[in-house]
């Protein structure tokens, strides 16, 4: 946004100033229109496979009854601990 302000209006404003201004007015904005993971080659390949499987499934509706969906509503990624206790000079890695 700061680059756009500079190009269009010739105004120099650091990103932190813009963020502070927006936060003071309770304005929020997304930095990207889509997840950056969509650009990764492995994710593009996985999406391609998914589309092919979906097309096959749509061509064979009799197979839909065999699909099992697993829902995990109790999982919350924000429940992970952010801090831990360790002896001095050791680093907490979150791994057992």
The 8 nearest C-alpha neighbors of each residue, nearest first, counted from 0:
[[1, 3, 2, 4, 14, 17, 5, 12],
 [0, 2, 4, 3, 12, 14, 13, 5],
 [3, 1, 5, 0, 4, 6, 11, 12],
 [2, 4, 0, 6, 5, 1, 7, 8],
 [5, 3, 1, 7, 8, 2, 6, 10],
 [4, 6, 9, 10, 2, 3, 11, 8],
 [7, 5, 3, 9, 4, 8, 2, 10],
 [6, 8, 4, 5, 9, 3, 10, 2],
 [9, 7, 10, 4, 5, 6, 3, 11],
 [8, 10, 5, 6, 7, 4, 11, 3],
 [11, 9, 5, 8, 4, 12, 6, 7],
 [10, 12, 5, 9, 13, 1, 4, 2],
 [13, 11, 1, 10, 16, 14, 17, 4],
 [14, 12, 16, 15, 1, 17, 11, 18],
 [13, 15, 17, 16, 1, 18, 12, 0],
 [14, 16, 18, 13, 17, 19, 12, 20],
 [17, 15, 19, 13, 18, 14, 20, 12],
 [16, 18, 20, 14, 15, 19, 21, 13],
 [17, 19, 15, 21, 16, 20, 22, 14],
 [20, 18, 22, 16, 17, 21, 23, 15],
 [19, 21, 17, 23, 18, 22, 16, 24],
 [22, 20, 26, 18, 24, 23, 19, 25],
 [21, 23, 25, 19, 24, 20, 26, 18],
 [24, 22, 20, 21, 25, 19, 26, 18],
 [23, 25, 21, 22, 26, 20, 19, 27],
 [26, 24, 22, 23, 21, 27, 20, 19],
 [27, 25, 21, 24, 22, 28, 23, 20],
 [28, 26, 25, 21, 29, 22, 18, 24],
 [29, 27, 30, 26, 21, 31, 18, 22],
 [30, 28, 31, 32, 27, 33, 26, 34],
 [29, 31, 28, 32, 0, 33, 27, 34],
 [32, 30, 33, 29, 34, 35, 28, 0],
 [31, 33, 29, 30, 34, 35, 28, 37],
 [34, 32, 31, 35, 37, 36, 30, 29],
 [33, 35, 36, 37, 31, 32, 38, 30],
 [34, 36, 37, 38, 33, 39, 31, 32],
 [37, 35, 38, 34, 39, 42, 33, 43],
 [36, 38, 35, 39, 34, 42, 43, 33],
 [37, 39, 36, 35, 40, 43, 42, 34],
 [38, 40, 42, 36, 41, 37, 43, 35],
 [41, 39, 43, 42, 44, 38, 37, 45],
 [42, 40, 44, 43, 39, 45, 46, 38],
 [41, 43, 45, 44, 39, 40, 37, 46],
 [42, 44, 40, 46, 45, 41, 47, 39],
 [43, 45, 47, 41, 42, 46, 40, 48],
 [46, 44, 42, 48, 47, 43, 49, 41],
 [47, 45, 49, 43, 48, 44, 42, 50],
 [46, 48, 44, 50, 45, 49, 43, 51],
 [47, 49, 45, 51, 46, 50, 52, 44],
 [48, 50, 46, 52, 47, 51, 53, 45],
 [49, 51, 53, 47, 48, 52, 54, 46],
 [52, 50, 54, 48, 53, 49, 55, 47],
 [53, 51, 55, 49, 54, 50, 56, 48],
 [52, 54, 56, 50, 55, 51, 49, 57],
 [55, 53, 51, 57, 56, 52, 50, 58],
 [56, 54, 52, 58, 53, 57, 51, 59],
 [57, 55, 53, 59, 58, 54, 60, 52],
 [56, 58, 54, 59, 55, 60, 53, 63],
 [57, 59, 55, 56, 60, 54, 53, 61],
 [60, 58, 56, 57, 61, 62, 55, 63],
 [61, 59, 62, 63, 57, 56, 58, 64],
 [60, 62, 59, 63, 64, 65, 56, 58],
 [63, 61, 60, 64, 65, 59, 56, 66],
 [62, 64, 65, 60, 61, 66, 56, 59],
 [65, 63, 62, 66, 61, 67, 60, 59],
 [66, 64, 63, 62, 67, 61, 68, 60],
 [67, 65, 63, 64, 68, 62, 69, 56],
 [66, 68, 65, 69, 64, 63, 70, 62],
 [69, 67, 70, 66, 71, 65, 64, 63],
 [70, 68, 67, 71, 72, 66, 73, 74],
 [69, 71, 72, 68, 73, 74, 67, 75],
 [70, 72, 73, 74, 69, 75, 68, 76],
 [73, 71, 74, 70, 75, 69, 76, 68],
 [74, 72, 71, 75, 70, 76, 78, 77],
 [75, 73, 72, 71, 76, 78, 77, 70],
 [74, 76, 77, 78, 73, 72, 79, 71],
 [77, 75, 78, 79, 74, 73, 80, 72],
 [76, 78, 75, 79, 80, 74, 81, 73],
 [77, 79, 76, 75, 80, 74, 81, 73],
 [80, 78, 77, 76, 81, 75, 93, 82],
 [81, 79, 82, 78, 83, 77, 93, 76],
 [80, 82, 79, 83, 78, 93, 77, 91],
 [83, 81, 80, 84, 91, 79, 93, 85],
 [82, 84, 91, 85, 81, 80, 93, 92],
 [83, 85, 86, 82, 91, 87, 90, 89],
 [86, 84, 89, 87, 83, 91, 90, 88],
 [85, 87, 89, 88, 84, 90, 91, 83],
 [88, 86, 89, 85, 90, 84, 91, 83],
 [87, 89, 86, 90, 85, 91, 84, 92],
 [90, 88, 87, 86, 85, 91, 92, 84],
 [89, 91, 92, 88, 85, 87, 86, 83],
 [92, 90, 93, 83, 89, 85, 84, 82],
 [93, 91, 94, 90, 95, 83, 89, 82],
 [92, 94, 91, 95, 80, 83, 81, 79],
 [93, 95, 92, 91, 90, 83, 80, 79],
 [94, 93, 92, 91, 83, 90, 85, 80]]
